[in-house]
Amino acid sequence: MVGYFIEWWSQDKLPEVQNVRLLYTTLLSQSTFTLSFSPSPTVKKETSNLPWNASADLVRREILNLGWDEDLDLVVVSDIQVSRSTLANGYQWTITFGGNPDRSLNDGDQVSLSGSVMENGDAGSPTITVSTSQDGRRSSGLNEVQYLQVLGTGILSGHYRIKFSASEWTSLFPSMQVLPTLRMHLNSSARLAR
């Protein structure tokens, strides 16, 4: 035996928790920020401009309204809780996805929110970061789907390799790798199985 592959599924559901931090060097008055969420490769939605000191309720409302417009009501987020805490030089919004046991749209590991800040003439050098403090987990182990797209111009040739999180790079794959062979290499790669 060269190796083995073990999978198990837990019935426990764990909500994803992401933290949005807006920091500054001197007090702000005009700065605004936006948050965006991209739950699939073809969908990216952004909030309207939020004041630098937005309340937790306002941030929650804007995130829940992502995807809504007059022509298409696309629900991308339906189950979040938001709290805000004051930092020495800014604010932190803690966003919990999938905490409601009766809903499942935002269960599991979520794509990270993205933040953008606009100074609007303020001298406080505002910055915004988003981090995940707890990865979400779906009940019963629904699979995560990740997309791999190899792009180029002209005739497709060459090689590529894959790296996941803190893993090492895989060996090189031919650009024309067929799916069953690629799946076999990924499943047998100890570097990605960690």
Long-range contacts (C-beta under 8 A, 24 or more apart in sequence): 2-188, 3-188, 3-190, 5-187, 5-188, 5-193, 7-141, 8-141, 9-140, 9-141, 10-137, 10-139, 10-140, 10-141, 11-139, 11-140, 12-137, 12-139, 13-98, 13-101, 13-107, 13-137, 13-138, 13-139, 14-134, 14-135, 14-136, 14-137, 15-96, 15-97, 15-98, 15-99, 15-107, 15-134, 15-136, 16-96, 16-97, 16-98, 16-106, 16-108, 16-109, 16-110, 16-132, 16-134, 16-135, 16-136, 17-94, 17-95, 17-96, 17-97, 17-132, 17-133, 17-134, 17-136, 18-94, 18-95, 18-97, 18-110, 18-112, 18-113, 18-130, 18-131, 18-132, 18-133, 19-92, 19-93, 19-94, 19-95, 19-130, 19-131, 19-132, 19-133, 20-59, 20-92, 20-93, 20-95, 20-113, 20-115, 20-128, 20-129, 20-130, 21-87, 21-90, 21-91, 21-92, 21-128, 21-129, 21-130, 21-131, 22-52, 22-90, 22-91, 22-92, 22-115, 22-117, 22-126, 22-127, 22-128, 23-87, 23-89, 23-90, 23-126, 23-127, 23-128, 23-129, 24-52, 24-89, 24-90, 24-122, 24-124, 24-125, 24-126, 24-127, 25-89, 25-124, 25-125, 26-123, 26-124, 26-125, 27-124, 28-52, 28-53, 28-122, 28-124, 28-126, 29-122, 30-119, 30-120, 30-121, 30-122, 31-117, 31-118, 31-119, 31-120, 31-122, 31-124, 31-126, 32-117, 32-118, 32-120, 33-115, 33-116, 33-117, 33-118, 33-126, 33-128, 34-115, 34-116, 35-59, 35-62, 35-63, 35-113, 35-114, 35-115, 35-130, 36-66, 36-113, 36-114, 36-115, 36-116, 37-63, 37-66, 37-76, 37-77, 37-111, 37-113, 37-114, 38-111, 38-114, 39-76, 39-110, 39-111, 41-147, 41-149, 43-67, 43-74, 43-76, 45-74, 45-76, 49-118, 52-91, 52-117, 52-122, 52-126, 53-91, 54-84, 54-93, 55-84, 56-82, 56-83, 56-84, 56-93, 57-82, 59-84, 59-93, 59-95, 60-95, 63-95, 63-113, 75-105, 77-105, 77-106, 78-103, 78-105, 78-106, 79-103, 79-105, 79-106, 79-107, 80-106, 90-126, 94-133, 97-136, 98-136, 104-138, 106-136, 107-136, 107-138, 107-139, 107-142, 108-136, 108-137, 108-138, 108-142, 108-144, 109-135, 109-136, 109-137, 109-144, 110-136, 150-175, 162-186, 162-192, 164-192, 166-194, 167-191, 167-192, 167-194
